[in-house]
Amino acid sequence: MKPIAILTLLSAAAALASCMGPREVRESPSNRQVTPAGVEGAWVDPNGIIVSTFSGGTFTTRTTDTNQVLASGNYINLSPKLVEINMTSMVRNTQSKVNCAMVAQTQLNCTTDSGAQFSLSRKV
């Protein structure tokens, strides 16, 4: 091959290489664990007996063994860390209001309108 042809090929290869930046590595969504925003998601009591689910303004509490609904209702976010739940107890057939503060991404501290307090942990 002639020196001019070799130089032309090398120049073309160098020009093409300069157009290609470093390859971007993208992480697959299935490999990432995304923490839900705010209270969205499932929360369990310290004994693991009940699970409370917050989803799109709807609140439900169920037993973990039989999946029986114990309470249901709705909730509103008062701030990024505070949520107000209006719920009906299926066990007592009563309505109540519960205020919860997200003290950590994985912990909710709640107080009922009668003053009872309890905590929930984010289910993973």
C-alpha positions, -999 to +999 in steps of 0.1 A: +000+000+000+012+035-008+022+058+021-004+084+010-032+057+012-020+046+046-020+082+059-054+088+044-068+057+062-052+066+095-065+102+092-100+089+085-098+064+115-086+092+138-114+115+127-140+088+133-126+080+167-127+116+177-164+117+170-172+089+193-172+099+230-168+076+259-195+050+261-222+059+286-231+032+310-267+032+320-280+013+350-310-008+344-341+002+364-345-033+377-310-032+393-318+000+413-338+000+444-360+031+445-372+044+478-408+056+474-414+093+479-430+104+512-452+078+529-461+059+496-456+022+500-460-004+527-453+000+564-453-026+592-458-024+629-429-034+652-442-069+657-448-075+620-485-083+626-500-056+605-490-039+573-503-004+564-503+006+527-503+042+515-510+046+478-523+076+459-542+091+488-557+057+499-548+041+532-553+004+542-542-017+572-543-055+569-532-084+590-500-101+576-513-136+583-548-136+568-547-103+548-579-092+566-586-055+563-585-039+598-589-002+587-591+018+556-595+054+546-576+082+529-546+104+537-533+138+528-497+151+530-496+181+552-459+186+544-432+164+530-427+149+565-463+150+579-494+130+569-529+131+582-549+099+579-588+097+581-597+061+586-625+038+595-618+008+618-635-023+605-630-040+638-646-013+660-667+004+632-654+038+643-638+067+624-607+084+636-579+107+626-542+099+629-513+122+624-479+107+614-445+122+612-418+107+590-388+109+613-366+089+589-371+075+554-379+042+572-398+053+603-433+069+609-443+080+643-480+083+646-506+097+671-543+090+671-569+116+678-574+099+712-536+104+720-524+068+715-490+066+699-474+039+676-446+036+651-444+019+617-413+009+597-410+009+560-414-026+546-385-035+522 
